[in-house]
Amino acid sequence: MPIHVAITRKALPGKEEEFKEALRHFLGDSFLHGGVHGGNDDCFTGQR
């Protein structure tokens, strides 16, 4: 059964790059597990 994971957290001011790196690490590690078929890293900056 497919599972979709969405991380909807905001980075603290001044910690944006650290947050992005942690997400990249998480995404990369996910491919070490069987059954992972893909991933997407959408980082939006600015206010909505």
C-alpha positions in Angstrom: 0.0 0.0 0.0 1.5 3.4 -1.0 2.2 5.9 1.8 2.8 9.6 1.2 4.7 11.6 3.8 4.5 15.4 3.9 6.7 17.5 6.2 4.9 20.8 6.8 7.2 22.5 9.3 8.6 26.0 9.2 12.3 26.6 9.7 13.3 29.0 12.5 14.6 32.4 11.3 18.4 32.0 10.5 18.1 28.2 10.5 16.7 27.7 6.9 19.9 26.1 5.5 20.2 23.7 8.4 16.5 22.8 8.0 17.0 22.1 4.3 20.0 20.0 4.9 18.2 17.9 7.5 15.3 17.3 5.0 17.9 16.3 2.3 19.4 13.9 4.8 16.0 12.4 5.6 15.1 12.1 2.0 18.4 10.4 1.1 18.1 8.0 4.0 14.6 7.0 3.0 16.0 5.3 -0.2 17.9 2.9 2.0 14.6 1.2 2.9 12.9 -1.3 0.6 9.7 -0.1 -1.1 10.7 3.5 -1.5 9.9 4.5 -5.1 10.7 8.2 -5.1 10.8 11.5 -3.3 10.4 15.2 -3.8 12.0 18.1 -2.0 9.8 21.2 -2.4 11.2 24.1 -0.3 9.3 27.3 -0.6 10.7 30.6 0.6 9.0 33.8 1.4 5.6 34.5 2.7 2.3 33.3 1.2 
